[in-house]
Amino acid sequence: MSIKSEKIQGKLIINEIDSSNLKKTIYDTSNEKLVVTFKNGMEYEYEKVPHSMYTKFRMAESQGGFFNKEIGRKYKYKKITK
């Protein structure tokens, strides 16, 4: 597992990740939105990611591999950095 730290702030779950591609995730349990910060500084917001899917992501042996296979292209997303 490559999660370095996890904080819960209200309805947000914030994970710092030690991965070759991922740096940080912020999951909002109230609206199922997942914000992913990549190592290159780009941020994307993924919509309607079920809490159960985010839990599987957090528990995965490799967060980067799980993200690429199960979340990255399967959920609607938009770039939020300029």
DSSP file (Angstrom, degrees, kcal/mol; ACC not computed):
  #  RESIDUE AA STRUCTURE BP1 BP2  ACC     N-H-->O    O-->H-N    N-H-->O    O-->H-N    TCO  KAPPA ALPHA  PHI   PSI    X-CA   Y-CA   Z-CA
    1    1 A M              0   0    0      0, 0.0    60,-0.1     0, 0.0    61,-0.1   0.000 360.0 360.0 360.0 140.2    0.0    0.0    0.0
    2    2 A S        +     0   0    0     58,-0.3    16,-3.7    56,-0.1     2,-0.6   0.138 360.0 126.9-116.6  20.5    1.4    3.4   -0.9
    3    3 A I  E     -A   17   0A   0     14,-0.2    14,-0.3    55,-0.2     3,-0.1  -0.699  34.3-174.1 -79.1 121.4   -0.9    5.7    1.2
    4    4 A K  E     -     0   0A   0     12,-2.7     2,-0.3    -2,-0.6    13,-0.2   0.870  65.5  -5.9 -82.6 -40.0    1.5    7.9    3.2
    5    5 A S  E     -A   16   0A   0     11,-1.3    11,-2.2     2,-0.0     2,-0.4  -0.993  55.7-156.3-154.4 156.4   -1.2    9.7    5.3
    6    6 A E  E     -A   15   0A   0     -2,-0.3     2,-0.4     9,-0.2     9,-0.2  -0.997  10.6-178.4-138.9 132.5   -5.0   10.0    5.6
    7    7 A K  E     -A   14   0A   0      7,-2.7     7,-3.3    -2,-0.4     2,-0.5  -0.974  14.2-152.5-127.4 143.4   -7.0   12.8    7.1
    8    8 A I  E     +A   13   0A   0     -2,-0.4     2,-0.5     5,-0.2     5,-0.2  -0.975  14.5 178.0-116.2 120.8  -10.8   13.0    7.5
    9    9 A Q  E >   -A   12   0A   0      3,-2.1     3,-2.1    -2,-0.5     2,-0.4  -0.893  62.8 -62.5-123.0  98.1  -12.2   16.6    7.5
   10   10 A G  T 3  S-     0   0    0     -2,-0.5     0, 0.0     1,-0.3     0, 0.0  -0.494 123.0 -10.2  63.6-117.6  -15.9   16.5    7.8
   11   11 A K  T 3  S+     0   0    0     -2,-0.4    18,-2.9    -3,-0.1     2,-0.4   0.343 118.9  96.6 -95.0   5.5  -17.2   14.7    4.7
   12   12 A L  E <   -AB   9  28A   0     -3,-2.1    -3,-2.1    16,-0.2     2,-0.5  -0.796  54.5-161.5-101.3 138.1  -13.7   14.8    3.0
   13   13 A I  E     -AB   8  27A   0     14,-2.5    14,-2.7    -2,-0.4     2,-0.5  -0.979  15.0-167.1-113.9 117.9  -11.2   11.9    3.0
   14   14 A I  E     -AB   7  26A   0     -7,-3.3    -7,-2.7    -2,-0.5     2,-0.5  -0.924   5.3-175.3-114.0 122.1   -7.8   13.2    2.1
   15   15 A N  E     -AB   6  25A   0     10,-2.6    10,-2.4    -2,-0.5     2,-0.5  -0.965  17.6-152.3-121.0 129.8   -5.0   10.8    1.2
   16   16 A E  E     -AB   5  24A   0    -11,-2.2   -12,-2.7    -2,-0.5   -11,-1.3  -0.870  26.7-158.6 -92.1 130.1   -1.4   11.6    0.5
   17   17 A I  E     -A    3   0A   0      6,-2.9     2,-0.9    -2,-0.5   -14,-0.2  -0.922  22.0-150.8-122.4 135.9   -0.1    8.9   -1.9
   18   18 A D        +     0   0    0    -16,-3.7     2,-0.3    -2,-0.4     5,-0.1  -0.824  50.6 132.6-101.5  92.2    3.4    7.7   -2.6
   19   19 A S        -     0   0    0      3,-1.0    -2,-0.1    -2,-0.9    43,-0.0  -0.911  68.8-115.3-138.9 160.1    3.0    6.5   -6.2
   20   20 A S  S    S+     0   0    0     -2,-0.3     3,-0.1     1,-0.1    -1,-0.0   0.744 116.4  15.9 -69.9 -20.6    4.8    6.9   -9.5
   21   21 A N  S    S+     0   0    0      1,-0.1    18,-2.7    18,-0.1    19,-0.3   0.696 115.7  67.3-121.7 -34.5    1.8    8.7  -10.9
   22   22 A L  E     + C   0  38A   0     16,-0.3    -3,-1.0     1,-0.1    16,-0.2  -0.718  39.6 169.6-100.2 143.8   -0.5    9.8   -8.0
   23   23 A K  E     -     0   0A   0     14,-2.9    -6,-2.9     1,-0.4     2,-0.3   0.726  65.4  -5.3-113.4 -43.7    0.3   12.4   -5.4
   24   24 A K  E     -BC  16  37A   0     13,-1.8    13,-3.2    -8,-0.2    -1,-0.4  -0.997  50.1-160.4-156.3 147.8   -3.0   13.1   -3.5
   25   25 A T  E     -BC  15  36A   0    -10,-2.4   -10,-2.6    -2,-0.3     2,-0.4  -0.990   1.0-166.5-131.1 146.1   -6.7   12.3   -3.5
   26   26 A I  E     -BC  14  35A   0      9,-2.4     9,-3.0    -2,-0.4     2,-0.5  -0.977  10.5-168.2-129.0 117.9   -9.6   14.1   -1.9
   27   27 A Y  E     -BC  13  34A   0    -14,-2.7   -14,-2.5    -2,-0.4     2,-0.7  -0.922   9.8-153.1-110.7 128.2  -12.9   12.2   -1.8
   28   28 A D  E >>> -BC  12  33A   0      5,-2.8     4,-1.5    -2,-0.5     5,-0.8  -0.877   3.5-166.2-100.5 109.5  -16.1   13.9   -0.9
   29   29 A T  T 345S+     0   0    0    -18,-2.9    -1,-0.1    -2,-0.7    22,-0.1   0.698  83.0  63.0 -69.3 -18.7  -18.5   11.4    0.7
   30   30 A S  T 345S+     0   0    0    -19,-0.3    -1,-0.2     1,-0.2   -18,-0.1   0.802 123.1  13.5 -78.6 -27.9  -21.5   13.8    0.4
   31   31 A N  T <45S-     0   0    0     -3,-0.7    17,-0.6     2,-0.1    -2,-0.2   0.310  97.9-118.4-131.1   8.2  -21.5   14.0   -3.5
   32   32 A E  T  <5 +     0   0    0     -4,-1.5    17,-2.7     1,-0.2     2,-0.4   0.809  60.7 149.7  58.4  34.2  -19.2   11.1   -4.5
   33   33 A K  E   < -C   28   0A   0     -5,-0.8    -5,-2.8    15,-0.2     2,-0.5  -0.827  30.3-161.1 -99.4 138.5  -16.6   13.4   -6.2
   34   34 A L  E     -CD  27  46A   0     12,-2.5    12,-3.3    -2,-0.4     2,-0.5  -0.975   2.4-161.9-121.0 121.0  -13.0   12.4   -6.3
   35   35 A V  E     -CD  26  45A   0     -9,-3.0    -9,-2.4    -2,-0.5     2,-0.5  -0.909  11.5-165.7-102.8 125.3  -10.3   15.0   -6.9
   36   36 A V  E     -CD  25  44A   0      8,-2.9     8,-2.1    -2,-0.5     2,-0.6  -0.945   8.6-160.1-116.0 127.8   -7.0   13.4   -8.0
   37   37 A T  E     -CD  24  43A   0    -13,-3.2   -14,-2.9    -2,-0.5   -13,-1.8  -0.935  15.8-152.5-104.9 123.9   -3.6   15.3   -8.0
   38   38 A F  E >   -C   22   0A   0      4,-2.9     3,-2.2    -2,-0.6   -16,-0.3  -0.499  29.3-105.6 -91.6 163.4   -1.0   13.7  -10.2
   39   39 A K  T 3  S+     0   0    0    -18,-2.7   -17,-0.1     1,-0.3    -1,-0.1   0.787 119.6  61.5 -58.0 -29.6    2.7   13.9   -9.8
   40   40 A N  T 3  S-     0   0    0    -19,-0.3    -1,-0.3     2,-0.1     3,-0.1   0.429 121.1-107.2 -80.3   3.4    2.9   16.3  -12.7
   41   41 A G  S <  S+     0   0    0     -3,-2.2     2,-0.1     1,-0.3    -2,-0.1   0.296  75.2 136.3  92.6  -9.8    0.7   18.8  -10.8
   42   42 A M        -     0   0    0     -5,-0.1    -4,-2.9    40,-0.1     2,-0.4  -0.464  38.5-155.5 -73.8 143.3   -2.4   18.2  -12.9
   43   43 A E  E     -D   37   0A   0     -6,-0.2    37,-2.8    -2,-0.1    38,-1.0  -0.969  11.2-177.2-122.5 137.1   -5.7   17.9  -11.0
   44   44 A Y  E     -DE  36  79A   0     -8,-2.1    -8,-2.9    -2,-0.4     2,-0.5  -0.971  17.2-142.5-131.0 147.1   -8.8   16.1  -12.2
   45   45 A E  E     -DE  35  78A   0     33,-2.8    33,-1.8    -2,-0.4     2,-0.4  -0.948  13.6-159.7-111.8 126.7  -12.3   15.7  -10.7
   46   46 A Y  E     -DE  34  77A   0    -12,-3.3   -12,-2.5    -2,-0.5     3,-0.4  -0.887  12.8-140.5-107.0 134.3  -14.1   12.4  -11.1
   47   47 A E        +     0   0    0     29,-2.7    29,-0.3    -2,-0.4   -14,-0.2  -0.668  68.8   5.8 -99.7 148.5  -17.9   12.3  -10.7
   48   48 A K  S    S+     0   0    0    -17,-0.6    -1,-0.2    -2,-0.3   -15,-0.2   0.844  70.0 164.5  55.3  43.5  -20.1    9.7   -9.1
   49   49 A V        -     0   0    0    -17,-2.7    -1,-0.2    -3,-0.4     5,-0.1  -0.829  39.2-124.5 -88.0 112.6  -17.4    7.5   -7.7
   50   50 A P    >>  -     0   0    0      0, 0.0     4,-2.1     0, 0.0     3,-0.5  -0.210  10.9-122.5 -59.9 147.4  -19.1    5.2   -5.2
   51   51 A H  H 3> S+     0   0    0      1,-0.2     4,-2.4     2,-0.2     5,-0.2   0.867 114.0  58.1 -57.2 -36.9  -17.7    5.2   -1.7
   52   52 A S  H 3> S+     0   0    0      1,-0.2     4,-1.9     2,-0.2    -1,-0.2   0.873 105.6  49.2 -62.2 -36.8  -17.2    1.4   -2.0
   53   53 A M  H <> S+     0   0    0     -3,-0.5     4,-2.2     2,-0.2    -1,-0.2   0.905 110.6  49.8 -68.8 -41.0  -15.0    2.0   -5.1
   54   54 A Y  H  X S+     0   0    0     -4,-2.1     4,-2.5     1,-0.2    -2,-0.2   0.884 108.9  52.9 -65.7 -36.6  -12.9    4.6   -3.2
   55   55 A T  H  X S+     0   0    0     -4,-2.4     4,-1.9     2,-0.2    -1,-0.2   0.919 108.9  49.2 -62.7 -43.0  -12.6    2.2   -0.3
   56   56 A K  H  X S+     0   0    0     -4,-1.9     4,-0.9     2,-0.2    -2,-0.2   0.892 110.2  52.5 -62.1 -39.5  -11.3   -0.5   -2.7
   57   57 A F  H >< S+     0   0    0     -4,-2.2     3,-0.7     1,-0.2    -2,-0.2   0.935 109.9  47.8 -59.5 -47.7   -8.8    2.1   -4.1
   58   58 A R  H 3< S+     0   0    0     -4,-2.5    -1,-0.2     1,-0.2    -2,-0.2   0.840 115.2  45.1 -64.0 -33.6   -7.5    2.9   -0.6
   59   59 A M  H 3< S+     0   0    0     -4,-1.9    -1,-0.2    -5,-0.2    -2,-0.2   0.546  88.4 117.0 -88.7  -7.7   -7.1   -0.8    0.3
   60   60 A A  S << S-     0   0    0     -4,-0.9   -58,-0.3    -3,-0.7     3,-0.3  -0.197  72.3-126.7 -63.9 151.4   -5.5   -1.8   -3.0
   61   61 A E  S    S+     0   0    0      1,-0.3     2,-0.4   -60,-0.1    -1,-0.1   0.886 105.8  25.5 -61.4 -39.7   -1.9   -3.1   -3.1
   62   62 A S     >  -     0   0    0      1,-0.1     4,-2.4   -61,-0.1    -1,-0.3  -0.950  65.8-168.7-129.3 110.8   -1.1   -0.4   -5.7
   63   63 A Q  H  > S+     0   0    0     -2,-0.4     4,-2.9    -3,-0.3     5,-0.2   0.899  91.4  52.1 -64.3 -40.0   -3.3    2.7   -5.7
   64   64 A G  H  > S+     0   0    0      2,-0.2     4,-2.4     1,-0.2    -1,-0.2   0.932 112.0  44.8 -62.0 -46.4   -1.8    3.8   -9.1
   65   65 A G  H  > S+     0   0    0      2,-0.2     4,-2.0     1,-0.2     5,-0.2   0.914 115.3  47.6 -64.0 -43.7   -2.6    0.5  -10.7
   66   66 A F  H  X>S+     0   0    0     -4,-2.4     4,-3.3     2,-0.2     5,-0.6   0.926 111.7  50.8 -64.0 -44.3   -6.1    0.3   -9.2
   67   67 A F  I  X>S+     0   0    0     -4,-2.9     5,-3.3     1,-0.2     4,-1.9   0.941 111.4  47.6 -58.1 -48.7   -6.8    3.9  -10.3
   68   68 A N  I  <5S+     0   0    0     -4,-2.4     5,-0.4    -5,-0.2    -1,-0.2   0.875 121.2  36.3 -61.2 -38.4   -5.7    3.3  -13.9
   69   69 A K  I  <5S+     0   0    0     -4,-2.0    -2,-0.2    -5,-0.2    -1,-0.2   0.879 130.9  22.8 -83.3 -40.5   -7.7    0.0  -14.2
   70   70 A E  I  <5S+     0   0    0     -4,-3.3    -3,-0.2    -5,-0.2    -2,-0.2   0.650 132.6  16.0-108.9 -18.2  -10.9    0.8  -12.2
   71   71 A I  I >X<S+     0   0    0     -4,-1.9     4,-1.4    -5,-0.6     3,-1.0   0.745 100.4  75.5-122.7 -50.0  -11.4    4.6  -12.0
   72   72 A G  T 34<S+     0   0    0     -5,-3.3    -4,-0.1     1,-0.3    -3,-0.1   0.758 115.2  15.7 -44.4 -47.0   -9.3    6.6  -14.5
   73   73 A R  T 34 S+     0   0    0     -5,-0.4    -1,-0.3    -6,-0.3    -5,-0.1   0.403 117.3  68.4-111.2   1.0  -11.3    5.9  -17.6
   74   74 A K  T <4 S+     0   0    0     -3,-1.0     2,-0.4     2,-0.1    -2,-0.2   0.649  93.1  58.2 -97.0 -16.1  -14.5    4.5  -16.2
   75   75 A Y  S  < S-     0   0    0     -4,-1.4   -27,-0.1   -26,-0.0     2,-0.1  -0.883  91.6-101.1-118.0 147.4  -15.9    7.7  -14.5
   76   76 A K        +     0   0    0     -2,-0.4   -29,-2.7   -29,-0.3     2,-0.3  -0.405  52.0 176.0 -62.6 135.4  -16.8   11.1  -16.0
   77   77 A Y  E     -E   46   0A   0    -31,-0.2     2,-0.3    -2,-0.1   -31,-0.2  -0.941  22.1-162.3-142.2 162.3  -14.0   13.5  -15.3
   78   78 A K  E     -E   45   0A   0    -33,-1.8   -33,-2.8    -2,-0.3     2,-0.3  -0.994  29.4-111.7-144.3 148.6  -12.8   17.0  -15.9
   79   79 A K  E     -E   44   0A   0     -2,-0.3   -35,-0.3   -35,-0.2   -37,-0.0  -0.627  29.3-179.8 -77.0 132.2   -9.5   18.8  -15.6
   80   80 A I        +     0   0    0    -37,-2.8     2,-0.3    -2,-0.3   -36,-0.2   0.462  54.6  81.4-116.3  -2.6   -9.6   21.4  -12.8
   81   81 A T              0   0    0    -38,-1.0   -39,-0.1     1,-0.1    -2,-0.0  -0.720 360.0 360.0 -97.7 156.4   -6.1   22.9  -13.0
   82   82 A K              0   0    0     -2,-0.3    -1,-0.1   -40,-0.0   -40,-0.1   0.423 360.0 360.0 -93.9 360.0   -5.1   25.5  -15.5
